Amino acid sequence: MRKTNAARILDQMKLSYELKEYPVDESDLSAVSVAQKVGLPIEQIYKTIVVRGDKTGVLVACIQGDQELYLKGLAALSGNKKVEVVPLKEVQPLTGYIRGGVSPLGMKKSYPTYIDSAVSRQEKVSVSAGLRGLQIFLCPADLISATNARVGEISTEPV
């Protein structure tokens, strides 16, 4: 199994994690699909969303796979008046990752990261390892530590 930048960061920090490969369906890159393929409840799959704040610039948000990003909540937590999801065409140049493989770890540049507070209710969570078809499983405290994230209310119930 290939080591990604995300896995190398966790190795350097001596944090415990597990990598799990799964088959990629280009027509369905959803977190729900990933959860089914890796055998975790959707609440334990965290998706990474890249946004831009009007005051701070680029930010990273991690929320449960079945939730929607609460833009006003993220704006307040990050010191912005408003935040907007960056256009898909900007994701790879900003992060070095392609859609369906964006990890909050190991991006081209270190951006402020925010994780929804629901993470504290989980024993284990999973985020993309930086490649489509590869997930990292780790404990929430280690994800927060490795990303130097702030935790707060940044998601809403599914639409």
C-alpha positions as CSV (number, residue, x, y, z in Angstrom):
1,M,0.0,0.0,0.0
2,R,1.4,3.4,-0.9
3,K,2.3,5.9,1.8
4,T,0.8,9.3,1.2
5,N,1.9,12.7,2.6
6,A,-1.0,12.3,5.2
7,A,0.4,9.0,6.4
8,R,3.9,10.3,6.5
9,I,2.8,13.2,8.7
10,L,1.1,10.8,11.2
11,D,4.3,8.6,11.2
12,Q,6.4,11.7,12.0
13,M,4.1,12.6,14.8
14,K,4.2,8.9,16.0
15,L,0.4,8.8,15.9
16,S,-1.4,5.5,15.5
17,Y,-3.5,5.0,12.4
18,E,-4.7,2.4,9.9
19,L,-4.9,2.7,6.1
20,K,-7.7,1.0,4.2
21,E,-8.1,0.7,0.5
22,Y,-11.4,0.6,-1.2
23,P,-12.6,0.4,-4.9
24,V,-13.3,3.8,-6.4
25,D,-16.5,4.5,-8.4
26,E,-15.8,7.7,-10.4
27,S,-19.6,8.2,-10.7
28,D,-20.1,8.2,-6.9
29,L,-17.3,9.8,-4.8
30,S,-19.8,10.5,-1.9
31,A,-18.9,9.9,1.7
32,V,-21.9,7.6,1.9
33,S,-20.3,5.4,-0.7
34,V,-17.0,5.5,1.0
35,A,-18.6,4.5,4.4
36,Q,-20.2,1.5,2.8
37,K,-17.0,0.4,1.1
38,V,-14.8,0.7,4.2
39,G,-17.4,-0.7,6.6
40,L,-17.9,2.3,8.9
41,P,-21.0,4.1,9.9
42,I,-21.4,7.4,8.0
43,E,-21.0,9.4,11.2
44,Q,-17.3,8.2,11.4
45,I,-16.4,9.3,7.8
46,Y,-15.3,12.9,7.7
47,K,-15.2,14.8,4.5
48,T,-12.8,17.7,3.8
49,I,-14.2,20.9,2.3
50,V,-12.0,23.8,1.1
51,V,-13.5,27.2,1.6
52,R,-12.3,30.9,1.4
53,G,-13.1,33.4,4.1
54,D,-13.5,37.1,3.3
55,K,-10.9,38.1,5.9
56,T,-8.6,35.0,6.4
57,G,-8.5,33.5,3.0
58,V,-8.4,29.7,2.5
59,L,-9.6,27.4,5.3
60,V,-10.3,23.7,5.6
61,A,-13.4,22.2,7.2
62,C,-13.9,18.6,8.2
63,I,-17.5,17.4,8.9
64,Q,-19.4,14.2,9.1
65,G,-20.0,12.6,5.7
66,D,-23.8,12.9,6.0
67,Q,-23.8,16.5,7.1
68,E,-23.8,19.9,5.3
69,L,-21.3,22.6,6.0
70,Y,-22.8,25.4,8.1
71,L,-21.1,28.4,6.4
72,K,-22.2,31.0,9.0
73,G,-21.0,28.8,11.8
74,L,-17.6,28.4,10.2
75,A,-17.4,32.1,9.4
76,A,-18.0,33.0,13.0
77,L,-15.6,30.4,14.4
78,S,-12.8,31.5,11.9
79,G,-13.2,35.3,12.4
80,N,-14.8,35.9,8.9
81,K,-18.0,37.7,8.0
82,K,-18.6,35.1,5.4
83,V,-17.0,32.0,3.9
84,E,-17.7,30.3,0.5
85,V,-16.7,26.9,-0.8
86,V,-13.9,27.3,-3.3
87,P,-14.7,26.3,-6.9
88,L,-13.8,22.8,-7.8
89,K,-11.2,23.9,-10.3
90,E,-9.2,25.6,-7.5
91,V,-9.1,22.6,-5.1
92,Q,-6.2,20.8,-6.7
93,P,-4.0,24.0,-7.2
94,L,-4.6,25.0,-3.5
95,T,-4.3,21.5,-1.9
96,G,-2.4,19.3,-4.3
97,Y,-5.4,16.8,-4.0
98,I,-8.2,15.9,-6.4
99,R,-11.9,15.8,-5.6
100,G,-12.6,12.6,-3.7
101,G,-9.1,12.4,-2.4
102,V,-8.7,15.7,-0.4
103,S,-7.2,15.0,3.0
104,P,-7.0,17.6,5.8
105,L,-3.4,16.3,6.3
106,G,-0.4,16.9,4.0
107,M,-1.8,19.7,1.7
108,K,0.6,21.8,-0.4
109,K,0.2,24.6,2.1
110,S,-0.9,24.5,5.8
111,Y,-4.3,26.1,6.0
112,P,-6.3,26.8,9.2
113,T,-8.4,23.7,9.8
114,Y,-11.8,23.4,11.6
115,I,-13.4,20.2,12.6
116,D,-17.1,19.9,13.6
117,S,-17.6,19.2,17.3
118,A,-19.5,16.0,16.6
119,V,-16.0,14.4,16.2
120,S,-15.7,14.2,20.0
121,R,-18.6,11.7,20.1
122,Q,-16.6,9.2,18.0
123,E,-14.1,6.5,19.1
124,K,-12.6,6.4,15.6
125,V,-12.9,8.5,12.5
126,S,-11.8,8.2,8.9
127,V,-10.6,10.9,6.5
128,S,-9.1,10.6,3.0
129,A,-5.5,9.6,3.0
130,G,-4.9,11.9,0.0
131,L,-5.8,9.5,-2.8
132,R,-9.1,8.3,-4.1
133,G,-9.6,4.8,-2.8
134,L,-7.5,5.2,0.4
135,Q,-8.8,6.2,3.8
136,I,-7.0,6.8,7.1
137,F,-8.6,5.6,10.3
138,L,-7.5,7.3,13.6
139,C,-8.9,8.5,16.9
140,P,-10.4,12.0,16.8
141,A,-7.9,13.5,19.2
142,D,-5.1,12.5,16.9
143,L,-6.8,14.0,13.9
144,I,-7.3,17.3,15.8
145,S,-3.7,17.2,16.9
146,A,-2.2,16.3,13.5
147,T,-4.2,19.1,11.7
148,N,-3.8,21.6,14.5
149,A,-7.6,22.1,14.2
150,R,-10.0,24.2,16.1
151,V,-13.2,22.3,17.0
152,G,-16.7,23.9,16.8
153,E,-20.2,23.8,15.5
154,I,-19.7,23.9,11.7
155,S,-22.2,21.4,10.3
156,T,-26.0,21.1,9.9
157,E,-28.3,18.2,9.6
158,P,-28.5,16.5,6.2
159,V,-30.7,18.3,3.7
